[in-house]
Amino acid sequence: MTLALAIFLAYFLIDALYAYYTLAVVGREAFKSASIGAFMHFLLAFGVINYVQNFLYIIPLAAGSWLGTYFAVKRVKIKKS
């Protein structure tokens, strides 16, 4: 259960970071986008290593991914309003 929560949180963070990564690339912020990209790949590897061992970890992975993207995009939208 603890590992499933860790995977959920990791993929929540990955997808939130991916939204900011995209904004940094579009804004041509090289250091920021490179740093976010490297950290995202570290977290992605954590998830892959775990769901290869147990395919059921894909469920918290997908839920974290969806919520991470949703909240990051909502936050950027609210900031721009």
Rosetta silent file (secondary structure, phi, psi, omega in degrees, C-alpha in Angstrom):
SEQUENCE: MTLALAIFLAYFLIDALYAYYTLAVVGREAFKSASIGAFMHFLLAFGVINYVQNFLYIIPLAAGSWLGTYFAVKRVKIKKS
SCORE:     score description
SCORE:     0.000 S_00000001
   1 L     0.000  -40.977  179.204    0.000    0.000    0.000 S_00000001
   2 H   -64.293  -40.114  178.808    2.814    2.412    0.821 S_00000001
   3 H   -65.969  -38.827  177.600    4.494    1.687   -2.509 S_00000001
   4 H   -62.290  -40.746  177.697    1.232    2.308   -4.382 S_00000001
   5 H   -65.634  -40.638  177.764    0.926    5.689   -2.654 S_00000001
   6 H   -62.714  -40.627  178.113    4.537    6.524   -3.523 S_00000001
   7 H   -66.196  -43.609  176.901    3.884    5.660   -7.175 S_00000001
   8 H   -56.098  -50.068 -178.551    0.696    7.755   -7.152 S_00000001
   9 H   -65.168  -38.785  178.952    2.570   10.748   -5.726 S_00000001
  10 H   -62.343  -44.340 -178.184    5.514   10.283   -8.085 S_00000001
  11 H   -78.258  -25.193  169.944    3.294   10.309  -11.166 S_00000001
  12 H   -61.004  -48.280 -179.345    1.205   13.168   -9.806 S_00000001
  13 H   -66.421  -41.329  179.896    4.441   15.126   -9.555 S_00000001
  14 H   -57.789  -49.039 -176.553    5.736   13.935  -12.943 S_00000001
  15 H   -72.577  -31.487  172.877    2.685   15.155  -14.801 S_00000001
  16 H   -65.040  -44.538  177.945    2.554   18.424  -12.908 S_00000001
  17 H   -63.855  -34.816 -179.772    6.217   18.933  -13.719 S_00000001
  18 H   -61.868  -37.740  176.788    5.588   18.016  -17.349 S_00000001
  19 H   -63.017  -44.427  179.311    3.190   20.956  -17.667 S_00000001
  20 H   -70.772  -32.930  175.303    5.837   23.290  -16.234 S_00000001
  21 H   -60.163  -46.272  179.629    8.504   21.624  -18.383 S_00000001
  22 H   -61.306  -43.725  177.956    6.476   22.419  -21.491 S_00000001
  23 H   -63.589  -38.369  179.087    6.070   26.036  -20.417 S_00000001
  24 H   -67.606  -38.890  178.200    9.817   26.303  -19.729 S_00000001
  25 H   -66.395  -46.387  179.235   10.692   24.875  -23.160 S_00000001
  26 H   -61.368  -36.981  178.017    8.253   27.212  -24.906 S_00000001
  27 L   -79.813    1.631  179.212    9.705   30.088  -22.876 S_00000001
  28 L    56.929   41.263  176.336   13.219   29.010  -23.943 S_00000001
  29 L   -97.406   90.056 -170.435   14.406   28.634  -20.359 S_00000001
  30 H   -60.579  -50.550 -176.380   17.181   26.119  -20.985 S_00000001
  31 H   -64.664  -44.965 -179.099   18.385   25.486  -17.433 S_00000001
  32 H   -62.799  -47.504 -178.566   14.892   25.248  -15.967 S_00000001
  33 H   -66.922  -37.732  178.519   13.585   22.904  -18.671 S_00000001
  34 H   -66.247  -40.446  179.751   16.712   20.697  -18.515 S_00000001
  35 H   -66.612  -45.287  178.786   16.489   20.427  -14.718 S_00000001
  36 H   -63.051  -43.434  179.985   12.786   19.586  -14.746 S_00000001
  37 H   -60.395  -43.642  179.733   13.327   17.037  -17.534 S_00000001
  38 H   -63.936  -43.335  179.899   16.110   15.256  -15.666 S_00000001
  39 H   -65.993  -38.742  177.851   14.068   15.050  -12.461 S_00000001
  40 H   -61.023  -41.991 -179.701   11.034   13.768  -14.380 S_00000001
  41 H   -66.809  -33.801  174.983   13.085   10.943  -15.885 S_00000001
  42 H   -61.564  -47.674  179.631   14.344    9.957  -12.456 S_00000001
  43 H   -67.244  -37.169  177.681   10.767    9.677  -11.192 S_00000001
  44 H   -60.633  -42.342  179.496    9.650    7.879  -14.360 S_00000001
  45 H   -61.691  -40.197  176.870   12.320    5.223  -13.821 S_00000001
  46 H   -56.507  -47.319  179.889   11.047    4.690  -10.265 S_00000001
  47 H   -64.684  -45.065 -178.470    7.553    4.003  -11.602 S_00000001
  48 H   -62.077  -45.343  179.833    8.679    1.724  -14.403 S_00000001
  49 H   -56.892  -38.489 -176.689   10.837   -0.387  -12.104 S_00000001
  50 H   -80.901  -39.216 -178.453    7.861   -0.921   -9.807 S_00000001
  51 H   -79.615  -14.468  171.345    5.078   -1.603  -12.282 S_00000001
  52 H   -68.495  -33.505  179.032    7.240   -4.105  -14.147 S_00000001
  53 H   -77.162  -29.090 -179.367    7.263   -6.097  -10.916 S_00000001
  54 L  -151.274  107.758 -174.693    3.491   -5.739  -10.375 S_00000001
  55 H   -62.544  -18.861  179.459    1.203   -4.561  -13.174 S_00000001
  56 H   -67.151  -17.448  177.365   -1.441   -3.427  -10.660 S_00000001
  57 H   -69.735   -7.831  176.439    0.736   -0.409   -9.867 S_00000001
  58 H   -67.463  -26.543 -179.606   -0.438    1.007  -13.191 S_00000001
  59 H   -65.575  -54.490  176.961   -3.695    1.990  -11.446 S_00000001
  60 H   -66.992  -27.700  177.147   -2.172    4.496   -8.977 S_00000001
  61 H   -62.307  -49.732 -178.726    0.234    5.540  -11.730 S_00000001
  62 H   -65.966  -40.793  179.405   -2.620    6.499  -14.079 S_00000001
  63 H   -64.113  -43.948  177.958   -4.608    8.197  -11.307 S_00000001
  64 H   -64.143  -40.387  179.028   -1.594   10.244  -10.214 S_00000001
  65 H   -61.636  -47.629 -178.653   -0.815   11.149  -13.796 S_00000001
  66 H   -61.812  -49.403 -177.669   -4.359   12.361  -14.497 S_00000001
  67 H   -66.981  -37.087  178.269   -4.617   14.397  -11.305 S_00000001
  68 H   -61.188  -45.967  178.261   -1.129   15.877  -11.682 S_00000001
  69 H   -65.609  -45.890 -178.407   -1.889   17.187  -15.150 S_00000001
  70 H   -56.368  -50.810 -176.625   -5.354   18.390  -14.157 S_00000001
  71 H   -70.617  -35.016  178.514   -4.162   20.401  -11.165 S_00000001
  72 H   -66.067  -44.056 -179.661   -1.103   21.843  -12.918 S_00000001
  73 H   -67.378  -41.384  176.757   -3.159   23.072  -15.874 S_00000001
  74 H   -59.627  -41.965 -178.290   -5.846   24.468  -13.537 S_00000001
  75 H   -64.801  -43.720  179.020   -3.163   26.292  -11.539 S_00000001
  76 H   -65.309  -39.876  179.275   -1.608   27.846  -14.650 S_00000001
  77 H   -62.933  -43.381  179.778   -5.058   28.850  -15.912 S_00000001
  78 H   -66.342  -39.805  179.246   -5.911   30.523  -12.582 S_00000001
  79 H   -61.929  -36.862 -177.582   -2.522   32.316  -12.524 S_00000001
  80 H   -78.707  -16.428  179.972   -3.159   33.748  -15.995 S_00000001
  81 L   -75.013    0.000    0.000   -6.652   35.003  -15.067 S_00000001
